[in-house]
Amino acid sequence: MNVIELHFKVWAGLQARREHLPHSLLLVGQKGLGKFELARRFAAGLLCESPQSNGQACGKCLACNWFEQGNHPDFRLLQPDALGEDVEVEDGKKKPSQQITIDQVRALDEFFNVGTHRGGLRIVIVNPTEAMNRSTANSLLKTLEEPSADTLFLLVSSEPMRLLPTIRSRCQVVPVPVPAAKLAGKVLADEGLQQSERWLALAGGSPALALDLAASGQSAWVELLVARLGKGRNVDALAMAAELEKAVKDSKGKLLLKHVVEGVQKWLVDLTLAKNGLPVRYFLPQQPTISGLADMIPAARLIQSYRAAISRRQEAEQPLNARLFLEGLFLDYRALFAN
């Protein structure tokens, strides 16, 4: 996906900082905007030996070759193991971590103690920054407070308020906005995405998330969720929980419980909008169904249900039992239609 075309103003702002780089930049914006890829492109351009006029890497020099192969001596990426490429979870095996570990941060000490290649810049990307527990965040904070010379941290976050205030205060913030729908639609069309308007709406305007949702094998669970939620009071909550639990297991780590909760949250938002006579925001093809369901639900009950879903979203990070968690989620939904 062409993130530079999507975020050309942000890219121009990043290029304007090249001559006087701070020690750390924090790219913030909602999930699925391409912030990580933007940070990656910026890092590649800074490390490139012959960058293009617009700041992009040439893709041909030795430094670019190292970077693309993931072994540039002056670059480190801190991210959860679960975000690694082609991660497959075998039955009975330990699941890849969803967090950036303190050992990953401590490993930077050796990185900082070695001189940079040809006396150039040293770059660390942290993605997503909120995927750190307090101990890991405090370990990173020590490095941010006393940064090594010629070092740039590029922190990426979709939930900046979850970060330690002391980490946010050490960074210059770079907001990454939601791109205009027309521009995002064009970029998605260039990627060959069919029904781009539908998927872009479901993704809340985030193009990268729209591509993920529509990708082969990813759209199936969305269709399943929509079909079941559309039954309203006739939904079989227990059977639905079993179906979604199977989808989570079959995805090999690509579909998480939090994604299911986020889907339900969006459905509740659309129900609330329809209840107030407004067009839906996320599930465009289901507008008639959602409007019909909204007429059956008291407005106060919808508000209470959304608040409960926020708590469910937090619980989804570490549920004790996936099946029981999903059963509770969908029983709450069915209760919306109780007489």
Beta strands, then each sheet from edge to edge (+ up, - down):
strand 1: 24-28
strand 2: 75-78
strand 3: 122-126
strand 4: 151-157
strand 5: 172-175
sheet 1: 2+ 3+ 4+ 1+ 5+
end
